[in-house]
Amino acid sequence: MTGGLQEIGSLPRAVRSEENVWIPMRDGARLAGRLWLPEDAGRHPVPAVLEYIPYRKRDFTRYRDSLMHPYMAGHGYACLRVDLRGSGDSDGVLTDEYLEQELLDGCDVVAWLAAQPWCTGSVGMIGISWGGFNGLQIAALQPPELKAVISLCSTDDRYVDDIHHMGGCLLGDNLSWAAVMFAYNSLPPDPAVVGERWREMWLQRLEGSGLWLETWLRHQRRDAYWRHGSIAEDYAAVRCPVMAVSGWADGYSNAVFRLLAHLEVPRRGLVGPWGHKYPHLGKPGPAIGFLQECVRWWDHWLKGEETGVMAEPMLRVWMQDSVPPSAHYDERPGRWVAEPSWPSDNVVRRRRALAPGRIMPAGVPGEGEALQLQSPLTVGLFAGKWCSYAAGPDLAHDQRQEDGGALVFDSEPLDSAVEILGTATVELDVAADQPLAMVAVRLSDVAPDGKATRVTFGMLNLTHRDSAEHPEVLEPGRRYCVRVRMNDIAQSFPPGHRIRLSVSSSYWPLAWPPPRPVQLTIHPATSAIELPVRAARRDDAALSPFGPPQASPGTPRRVLEASHHNWLVHRDLAADASTLEVINNHGVVLLEETGTEIVNRNLEWYSSHGDDFLSPRGETRLVRGLARGPWRIRTETRTVLTCSANAFHIAADLDAYEGDQRVFCKSWDVAVPRDFN
């Protein structure tokens, strides 16, 4: 058992695995895959399921893969886990996300799978995050062998909802994620797989992968770079069934609702309380028997069996109950609810006007004189991570620590429970005293004792008020009517609690602030909040329960150095300096099957001084190491992001070691012009 996970050793079909298989590409390159399939698949061919990601099948995802893919294989599928070109043991150099080459390679892998003698010719794709992205993107290319997709924690729009931007604001997670890929891209293939050419391949990657942060910063608006790979450009291009999955603590829940609304194929949506995790490993809990749901989906679409999966409601979500504020939850209390279609007639948008300090009752008009707002730069220190990985306390903390730097609007105590499902939006009649400005909005559940739990939030770069492709500066002093959408959510507010809207002019370090302090003038009488209020359904109580979380027994591993995760807020009152320190140290683990030791350590710091809007600074230091017998390599990366009034500045270093000898070093010092940010 692993954290409530039932590890199932006896499956319907005996499984064999191949540690490495080579898949030829149309240009002669080879991708490396790990394969699990029923032992008798040669006599009784089976459909295939592909997971296609850059996170190293032989070491870094080996344990996670061993929980999922043998389980699926034991239920009658050939499961292939492939390293992208330039990652893990595959040929080549990886230079960015979702490149055309990656998608063409993916089509080649799908065709290769379908042509194998142990495959029926039907292929599905499953993946979380990167693998969820390219599953949708490859589906849009319509390889004929691809019959269905399960896409988790992904997006249909790479600019609107991804780790780089939110509402046109540059996310702090953009730096964090760039640092993670900087570290992954610095690693070599395994000599046990590729032989003596491992060192040459390693040096090619070290020299050629590049500084992805620079690439991303050169695209600060929704241009052709982000439109590539965004299936929102043409939903009709996807012609196979899609199951879309996410969690309320994840950064990608909004895409589930857009996919249900816009795709023209059979589809299902599932959103739980989880962060960026597969639901059978879901945190915060409850985790569910997600792999059983996958079997039902694949059995229906890849084997043609009637499993009842498409007779169920289109959308199923976890309606979260009220909880005290915390940066970490083991479980989120609530219940499963469902809607037969989305958008749903059962969800009604309720508009409430604003007044100074108040959300007005239904039907009462707004009132009050203009309100001025100039938030401290540090509003956002307790905001948590844009996308929670449930790795330590990375959720938003008590919002009272943020609300002192915001305009706050409270409802009256609720007479009865109010449940919302979908997108909350805010209309603001606002003016700014600077040409560049942002606004952040938060929806909180305020208990009778005053504790405030953030429910959802949203941001808008006000220069993107009309277009993310063609931003325009603000005319200082001019009033604008803007709409700020918050992340989709399902939340129950109990009687006696208040609903709170908080508005701030900064949200650092969750988002990079504008170059100068901004004073916003908000006119509450002509502003409003709109909530998606859901009526309870009798059918909710009759929903079939999910099974318990199950998986195959994980590959044996031994912890040599314990992991350590924490978020620390440092306030130096003498220097008026504030720093958020993020510790994400996965320690050292020995994979007993291969005898490989893995080192995985991440440190991040986000700092600022007083109200100096040119002082924000993000720094990351990551260490990755692999060792087996005499083979020992280590890479260290450091990235620092700062800014001036007109540019972002990147200083980065990459060092690679074989044993104790440094075999490669490279530094970058780059300035990228600010583009309406």
C-alpha positions in Angstrom: 0.0 0.0 0.0 1.2 3.5 -0.8 -0.8 6.4 0.8 -4.1 4.5 0.5 -3.2 3.2 -3.0 -4.1 -0.5 -3.4 -1.3 -2.2 -5.3 -2.8 -5.0 -7.2 -0.4 -7.9 -8.0 -2.9 -10.2 -9.7 -4.3 -8.9 -12.9 -6.6 -10.5 -15.5 -3.7 -11.1 -17.9 -0.1 -11.9 -17.2 2.2 -9.1 -18.3 5.7 -9.0 -19.8 7.8 -5.9 -20.3 10.6 -4.8 -22.5 13.0 -2.3 -20.9 13.8 -0.5 -24.1 12.3 -0.7 -27.6 13.5 1.5 -30.5 10.9 3.3 -32.6 12.1 4.5 -36.0 11.1 8.0 -37.2 10.6 9.0 -40.8 14.0 10.9 -40.8 16.0 8.0 -39.5 16.1 9.1 -35.8 15.1 6.6 -33.1 13.0 7.2 -30.1 13.3 5.1 -27.0 10.3 3.5 -25.3 9.5 1.1 -22.5 6.8 -1.5 -23.3 4.4 -3.5 -21.2 1.9 -5.9 -22.8 0.0 -9.1 -22.1 2.2 -12.2 -22.4 -0.1 -13.7 -25.0 -0.5 -10.6 -27.1 1.4 -12.3 -29.9 -1.4 -14.8 -30.2 -4.2 -12.5 -29.2 -3.4 -8.9 -30.3 -4.5 -6.0 -28.1 -5.0 -2.2 -28.6 -2.2 0.0 -27.6 -2.0 3.0 -25.2 0.8 5.6 -25.6 2.3 8.1 -23.1 4.7 10.4 -24.7 6.7 12.8 -22.5 10.2 14.1 -21.9 10.7 13.1 -18.2 12.9 10.1 -18.6 11.3 6.7 -18.6 14.4 4.9 -17.2 14.8 6.9 -14.1 12.8 10.0 -13.1 9.3 8.6 -14.0 10.2 4.9 -13.6 8.3 4.5 -10.3 5.2 6.4 -11.4 5.2 4.5 -14.7 5.4 1.2 -13.0 2.2 1.9 -11.1 0.1 2.7 -14.1 1.3 1.0 -17.3 1.6 -2.6 -16.1 -1.9 -2.2 -14.6 -3.3 -1.3 -18.0 -1.4 -4.0 -19.7 -2.8 -6.5 -17.3 -6.3 -5.5 -18.5 -5.5 -6.2 -22.1 -3.4 -3.3 -23.5 0.0 -2.8 -24.9 1.3 0.2 -23.0 4.2 2.2 -24.4 6.0 5.0 -22.5 8.2 7.0 -25.0 10.8 9.6 -24.3 10.5 12.6 -26.7 13.2 13.3 -29.2 16.1 14.8 -27.3 15.0 13.5 -23.9 15.8 10.4 -21.9 17.3 7.7 -24.1 15.9 9.0 -27.4 18.1 10.5 -30.2 18.4 14.2 -30.7 18.2 17.5 -28.8 15.1 19.0 -27.3 14.8 22.7 -27.8 11.3 23.6 -26.8 7.8 22.4 -26.0 5.3 21.0 -28.6 7.5 21.7 -31.6 6.2 20.5 -35.0 8.9 17.8 -34.9 7.5 16.5 -31.6 4.0 16.2 -33.1 5.2 14.5 -36.3 7.3 12.1 -34.2 4.2 11.4 -32.2 2.2 10.5 -35.3 5.0 8.2 -36.3 4.9 6.4 -32.9 1.1 6.0 -33.2 1.5 4.5 -36.7 4.4 2.2 -35.5 2.3 0.9 -32.6 -0.7 0.2 -34.8 1.5 -1.8 -37.2 3.0 -4.2 -34.6 1.9 -7.8 -34.8 0.7 -7.7 -31.1 -1.5 -4.7 -31.7 -5.1 -4.7 -33.1 -4.4 -1.4 -34.9 -6.3 0.7 -32.5 -4.3 3.2 -30.4 -5.1 5.6 -27.5 -3.0 8.3 -25.9 -2.9 9.2 -22.2 -0.8 11.8 -20.5 -0.7 14.4 -17.7 0.6 17.9 -18.3 3.0 17.7 -21.3 1.5 14.3 -22.3 -2.0 15.7 -22.0 -1.0 18.7 -24.2 0.5 16.6 -27.0 -2.3 14.1 -26.8 -4.8 16.8 -27.8 -2.3 18.3 -30.3 -1.7 14.9 -32.0 -5.4 14.2 -32.1 -5.9 17.4 -34.0 -3.5 16.1 -36.7 -5.9 13.1 -37.1 -3.6 10.1 -37.4 -6.1 7.4 -38.5 -4.9 4.9 -35.9 -5.6 7.2 -32.9 -9.0 6.3 -31.7 -9.3 8.1 -28.3 -7.5 10.3 -25.9 -7.3 10.8 -22.1 -5.9 14.2 -21.4 -5.1 15.3 -17.9 -4.0 18.7 -16.5 -3.6 20.1 -20.0 -4.9 23.1 -22.1 -6.6 23.9 -25.3 -5.0 27.4 -25.4 -1.3 27.7 -24.6 -1.4 31.4 -23.9 -4.7 31.7 -22.0 -4.2 28.8 -19.6 -0.7 27.6 -19.3 2.2 28.0 -16.9 3.5 31.0 -18.7 0.7 33.6 -18.5 -2.6 34.3 -16.9 -4.8 37.1 -18.1 -1.8 38.5 -20.0 0.2 38.7 -16.8 3.6 37.0 -16.7 3.5 34.2 -14.1 6.2 33.4 -11.6 5.7 29.8 -12.5 7.1 30.7 -15.9 10.6 31.0 -14.3 10.1 27.9 -12.1 9.0 25.7 -15.0 11.8 27.0 -17.3 14.3 26.0 -14.5 12.8 22.5 -14.3 13.2 21.9 -18.0 16.7 23.5 -18.0 17.6 20.8 -15.5 15.9 17.9 -17.3 17.4 19.0 -20.7 20.9 18.9 -19.1 20.8 15.1 -18.5 22.4 12.4 -20.7 20.9 9.2 -21.9 21.7 6.0 -19.9 24.9 4.3 -21.1 23.2 0.9 -20.4 20.7 1.8 -23.1 22.6 3.8 -25.8 26.2 2.5 -25.2 29.3 4.5 -25.6 27.7 7.3 -27.5 26.0 8.5 -24.3 28.8 11.1 -23.7 28.6 12.6 -27.2 24.8 12.8 -27.0 25.1 14.4 -23.6 27.4 17.2 -24.8 25.1 17.8 -27.8 22.2 18.4 -25.4 24.2 20.6 -23.0 25.3 22.8 -25.9 22.2 22.7 -28.0 19.1 22.7 -25.8 19.2 26.4 -25.2 17.7 28.8 -22.6 13.9 28.2 -22.9 13.1 31.1 -20.5 14.5 33.5 -23.1 12.4 32.0 -25.9 9.2 32.2 -23.8 9.9 35.8 -22.7 10.2 36.9 -26.3 6.5 36.0 -26.7 4.6 38.1 -24.1 1.4 38.3 -26.1 -0.8 35.7 -27.8 1.1 35.5 -31.1 1.7 32.7 -33.6 4.1 31.0 -31.2 1.3 30.3 -28.7 -1.3 29.6 -31.3 0.7 26.7 -32.5 -0.4 23.7 -30.5 -3.5 25.4 -29.2 -6.4 23.3 -30.4 -8.7 26.2 -29.5 -7.7 27.6 -32.9 -9.8 24.8 -34.5 -11.7 22.5 -32.1 -13.2 20.7 -35.0 -9.8 19.3 -36.0 -10.1 16.8 -33.1 -12.2 13.9 -34.4 -11.6 11.2 -31.7 -13.3 11.0 -28.3 -11.7 12.8 -25.4 -11.7 12.4 -21.7 -10.5 15.6 -20.0 -9.4 15.5 -16.4 -8.0 18.0 -13.9 -8.2 19.1 -10.3 -9.3 22.3 -8.5 -5.8 22.8 -7.1 -4.3 22.3 -10.5 -3.6 25.2 -12.9 -5.5 23.6 -15.8 -9.1 23.1 -14.7 -10.5 25.7 -17.0 -9.6 23.8 -20.1 -11.9 20.9 -19.1 -14.9 23.1 -19.3 -13.9 24.7 -22.6 -13.2 21.3 -24.1 -16.7 20.0 -23.1 -18.3 23.2 -24.5 -16.4 23.3 -27.8 -15.4 19.8 -28.9 -17.7 18.1 -31.4 -16.8 14.5 -30.4 -17.9 12.2 -27.6 -16.3 13.6 -24.5 -16.3 13.4 -20.7 -15.0 15.8 -18.1 -13.7 14.9 -14.6 -12.5 17.5 -12.0 -11.5 16.4 -8.5 -9.9 18.3 -5.6 -6.4 17.3 -6.7 -3.3 19.2 -7.7 -1.2 18.4 -10.7 -1.4 14.6 -10.2 -3.0 11.5 -11.7 -6.2 11.0 -9.8 -5.2 7.6 -8.4 -2.4 9.5 -6.7 -4.5 12.6 -6.2 -3.6 15.1 -3.5 -5.4 16.7 -1.8 -7.6 13.6 -1.6 -9.8 11.8 -2.0 -7.9 9.9 -4.6 -10.1 7.7 -6.8 -9.9 4.5 -8.8 -8.8 6.4 -11.9 -7.1 3.5 -13.6 -10.4 1.5 -13.4 -12.0 4.5 -15.2 -9.3 4.4 -17.8 -10.0 0.7 -18.4 -13.7 1.5 -18.9 -12.9 4.3 -21.4 -10.4 2.2 -23.4 -12.6 -0.9 -23.4 -15.4 1.2 -24.9 -13.4 3.1 -27.5 -10.5 0.7 -28.3 -12.2 -2.6 -27.9 -15.8 -1.7 -28.8 -17.2 -3.1 -25.5 -20.2 -1.6 -23.8 -19.0 -0.4 -20.4 -21.6 2.2 -19.6 -18.9 4.9 -19.7 -20.8 7.1 -22.2 -24.2 6.6 -20.5 -22.9 8.6 -17.5 -23.1 12.4 -17.2 -20.8 14.4 -19.4 -19.2 16.3 -16.4 -18.5 15.0 -12.9 -16.8 17.3 -10.4 -16.0 17.4 -6.7 -18.1 20.0 -5.0 -15.8 21.3 -2.2 -17.1 22.0 1.2 -15.9 24.9 3.3 -12.6 24.4 5.1 -10.4 26.6 7.2 -7.5 28.2 5.3 -4.3 26.2 5.0 -1.4 25.9 2.6 -1.8 22.1 2.6 -4.7 19.6 2.9 -4.5 15.9 3.0 -8.2 15.7 2.1 -10.8 18.2 0.9 -14.3 17.4 2.2 -17.1 17.5 -0.3 -19.2 15.3 -2.6 -19.3 14.3 -6.2 -21.9 16.1 -8.4 -22.6 15.8 -12.1 -24.1 17.7 -15.0 -25.4 15.8 -18.1 -24.0 18.4 -20.4 -21.9 21.5 -20.4 -22.7 24.4 -20.4 -25.5 23.4 -18.1 -29.0 25.0 -17.7 -28.7 24.0 -14.0 -26.0 26.7 -13.5 -27.4 30.3 -13.5 -25.2 33.3 -13.5 -26.2 35.6 -10.6 -25.0 39.2 -10.8 -24.4 41.2 -7.7 -23.6 44.9 -7.6 -20.9 46.4 -5.4 -20.7 49.2 -2.9 -17.7 50.3 -0.7 -16.9 47.2 1.4 -20.0 45.3 0.3 -21.4 42.9 -2.2 -25.0 44.0 -2.5 -28.0 41.7 -2.1 -29.8 40.5 -5.3 -31.6 43.2 -7.1 -30.0 46.1 -5.1 -28.1 48.5 -7.3 -24.5 49.5 -6.6 -23.6 52.7 -4.9 -20.7 54.7 -3.5 -18.0 57.1 -4.5 -14.8 56.1 -6.3 -12.3 54.0 -4.3 -8.5 54.3 -4.6 -6.2 51.3 -4.5 -2.4 51.0 -4.5 -1.5 47.6 -3.2 1.8 46.8 -1.5 4.1 44.9 -3.8 4.1 42.0 -1.4 0.4 41.2 -1.8 0.7 37.7 -3.1 3.3 36.3 -0.7 0.6 34.0 0.7 -1.0 33.2 -2.7 0.7 29.8 -3.1 1.6 28.3 -6.5 -0.3 29.0 -9.7 -0.3 25.2 -10.2 -0.1 23.1 -7.1 1.9 19.9 -7.3 0.9 19.0 -3.7 4.6 19.1 -2.9 4.6 20.7 0.4 2.5 23.8 1.4 2.0 25.3 -2.0 -1.7 26.4 -1.7 -3.0 29.8 -0.7 -2.9 30.6 3.1 -5.3 32.7 5.2 -6.3 35.6 3.0 -6.5 38.0 5.8 -2.8 38.4 5.4 -3.4 39.6 1.8 -6.6 41.6 2.3 -5.0 44.5 4.1 -3.4 45.5 0.8 -6.6 45.1 -1.2 -10.1 46.5 -1.6 -12.4 44.1 0.0 -16.2 43.6 -0.7 -18.2 41.3 1.6 -21.6 39.8 1.2 -24.0 39.7 4.2 -23.9 36.4 6.1 -25.6 33.8 4.0 -29.1 32.7 5.1 -28.7 29.4 3.3 -25.9 27.5 1.5 -24.8 28.8 -1.9 -23.0 26.5 -4.3 -21.2 27.6 -7.4 -19.9 25.7 -10.4 -18.0 27.3 -13.3 -16.5 30.7 -13.9 -16.9 33.6 -11.5 -16.2 37.0 -13.2 -15.8 40.5 -12.0 -16.7 43.6 -14.0 -14.7 46.7 -12.9 -15.2 50.3 -13.9 -11.5 51.2 -13.4 -9.0 53.9 -14.2 -5.2 53.8 -13.6 -2.6 56.5 -13.2 0.0 54.6 -15.3 -0.1 53.3 -18.9 0.8 49.8 -17.7 -1.2 48.1 -14.9 -2.6 44.9 -13.7 -5.5 43.8 -11.4 -5.9 40.6 -9.4 -9.2 39.5 -8.0 -9.8 36.8 -5.4 -13.0 35.0 -4.2 -12.9 33.9 -0.6 -15.1 32.0 1.9 -15.1 34.0 5.1 -16.1 32.0 8.2 -17.8 33.6 11.2 -14.5 33.8 13.0 -13.1 35.9 10.2 -10.7 33.3 8.7 -10.7 33.7 4.9 -10.1 30.7 2.6 -9.3 31.6 -1.0 -11.8 29.7 -3.3 -10.5 31.0 -6.7 -8.7 33.9 -8.3 -8.0 35.7 -11.6 -5.8 38.3 -13.0 -5.8 40.7 -16.0 -3.0 42.7 -17.5 -5.1 45.8 -18.2 -3.3 46.5 -21.5 -4.9 43.2 -22.6 -8.4 44.3 -21.7 -9.6 44.1 -25.3 -7.1 41.7 -26.9 -4.3 39.4 -25.9 -2.9 39.6 -29.4 -2.9 43.4 -29.7 -2.5 45.0 -26.3 -2.9 48.8 -25.9 -1.5 51.0 -23.2 -3.9 52.7 -20.8 -4.7 56.4 -21.0 -4.0 57.5 -17.4 -7.1 58.7 -15.7 -9.5 57.3 -18.3 -12.2 54.9 -17.1 -12.4 51.4 -18.6 -15.0 48.7 -18.2 -13.0 45.4 -17.9 -14.0 41.8 -17.2 -11.7 39.6 -15.1 -12.4 35.9 -15.1 -11.5 33.7 -12.3 -10.5 30.0 -12.5 -13.4 27.6 -12.7 -14.4 26.1 -9.4 -17.0 24.1 -7.5 -17.5 25.4 -4.0 -20.2 25.3 -1.3 -20.5 28.3 0.9 -22.4 27.4 4.1 -25.0 29.4 6.0 -23.5 32.1 8.2 -20.4 32.5 6.0 -19.7 35.5 3.8 -18.6 35.6 0.2 -15.6 38.0 -0.2 -14.3 39.7 -3.3 -10.7 41.1 -2.9 -9.1 43.3 -5.5 -5.4 44.2 -5.6 -3.1 46.0 -8.1 -0.3 43.5 -7.7 0.1 39.8 -6.9 3.8 39.1 -6.6 5.4 36.6 -6.8 2.5 34.7 -8.4 2.7 37.2 -11.2 5.3 39.7 -12.3 4.2 43.2 -11.4 4.1 46.2 -13.8 7.3 48.4 -13.9 5.9 51.2 -11.7 3.6 51.4 -8.7 0.0 51.9 -9.9 -2.9 53.6 -8.3 -6.2 52.2 -9.5 -9.5 54.1 -9.1 -12.4 51.7 -8.9 -16.0 52.9 -9.2 -18.1 50.4 -7.2 -21.5 51.7 -8.2 -20.8 50.6 -11.8 -18.9 47.5 -11.0 -20.2 44.0 -10.2 -19.4 40.3 -9.5 -21.1 37.5 -11.3 -21.3 34.0 -9.7 -22.2 30.7 -11.4 -24.8 29.4 -8.9 -25.7 25.7 -9.2 -28.9 24.2 -8.0 -28.7 20.9 -6.3 -29.7 17.8 -8.3 -31.4 14.8 -6.8 -29.4 12.7 -9.3 -26.1 13.6 -7.5 -26.9 11.2 -4.6 -27.4 8.4 -7.1 -24.1 8.7 -8.8 -22.1 5.5 -8.9 -19.2 5.7 -6.5 -15.7 5.6 -7.9 -13.7 2.5 -6.9 -10.7 2.7 -4.6 -7.4 3.9 -6.0 -5.6 0.9 -7.5 -2.3 0.4 -9.3 0.3 -2.2 -10.0 3.1 -2.8 -7.4 5.6 0.0 -7.8 9.2 -0.7 -8.9 11.3 -1.3 -5.8 13.1 1.8 -4.6 15.1 2.7 -1.5 15.3 6.2 0.0 18.9 7.1 0.6 18.2 10.7 1.5 14.7 11.9 2.7 12.8 14.5 0.7 12.1 17.9 2.2 9.4 20.4 1.0 8.6 23.8 2.5 7.6 27.3 1.7 9.1 30.0 3.9 8.3 33.7 4.0 11.1 35.9 5.2 10.5 39.6 6.2 13.5 41.8 6.9 11.9 44.8 8.4 15.1 46.8 8.7 15.8 46.5 5.0 12.1 46.4 4.1 12.9 43.3 2.1 10.6 40.3 1.6 11.5 36.8 0.2 9.5 33.7 -0.5 11.8 30.7 -0.3 10.6 27.4 -1.9 12.3 24.2 -1.0 11.4 21.2 -3.2 14.0 18.7 -2.4 13.2 15.1 -3.5 16.3 13.8 -1.8 18.2 10.7 -3.2 16.4 7.5 -4.3 17.9 4.2 -5.4 16.0 2.3 -8.1 16.8 -1.3 -7.3 15.9 -2.8 -10.7 18.6 -0.8 -12.5 20.8 0.1 -9.5 20.5 3.8 -10.4 20.7 6.5 -7.8 18.7 9.7 -8.6 19.4 13.1 -7.1 16.6 15.7 -7.5 16.8 19.0 -5.6 15.1 22.4 -6.4 15.5 25.7 -4.6 13.7 28.9 -5.5 13.7 32.4 -4.1 11.4 35.3 -5.0 12.3 38.7 -3.4 11.4 42.4 -3.5 12.2 45.6 -1.6 9.5 47.9 -0.3 7.5 49.4 -3.1 10.3 49.3 -5.6 8.6 47.7 -8.6 11.9 47.2 -10.3 13.3 45.2 -7.4 11.4 41.8 -8.0 14.0 39.1 -8.4 13.5 35.4 -9.0 16.3 32.9 -8.5 16.3 29.1 -9.0 19.1 26.5 -8.2 18.5 22.9 -9.3 20.7 19.8 -9.0 20.1 16.6 -10.9 22.3 13.5 -10.5 22.5 10.0 -11.8 24.9 7.3 -10.6 25.4 3.6 -11.0 28.7 1.9 -10.1 31.5 3.9 -11.6 29.2 6.0 -13.8 28.3 9.2 -12.0 27.0 12.4 -13.5 25.6 15.6 -12.0 24.3 18.9 -13.4 23.7 22.2 -11.6 21.7 25.0 -13.0 21.1 28.5 -11.8 18.7 31.1 -13.2 18.2 34.6 -12.1 15.4 36.8 -13.5 15.3 40.5 -12.8 13.9 43.6 -14.6 14.4 47.2 -15.5 11.7 49.6 -16.7 12.1 48.4 -20.2 13.4 44.9 -20.1 13.6 41.5 -18.4 17.2 40.4 -17.6 18.2 36.7 -17.4 21.5 35.5 -16.0 21.9 31.7 -16.2 24.6 29.1 -15.6 24.8 25.4 -16.5 27.5 23.2 -15.1 27.9 19.5 -15.8 30.1 17.0 -13.9 31.3 13.5 -14.7 32.5 12.1 -11.4 34.1 15.1 -9.7 35.4 16.7 -13.0 33.4 19.5 -14.5 33.1 18.6 -18.2 30.9 21.5 -19.4 30.0 25.0 -18.4 28.0 27.7 -20.1 26.6 31.0 -19.0 23.9 33.3 -20.5 23.4 37.0 -19.9 20.3 38.1 -21.9 18.0 41.2 -21.9 14.5 40.8 -23.4 12.4 43.9 -24.0 9.2 44.2 -21.9 6.1 44.0 -24.2 3.2 45.6 -22.3 4.3 43.8 -19.1 
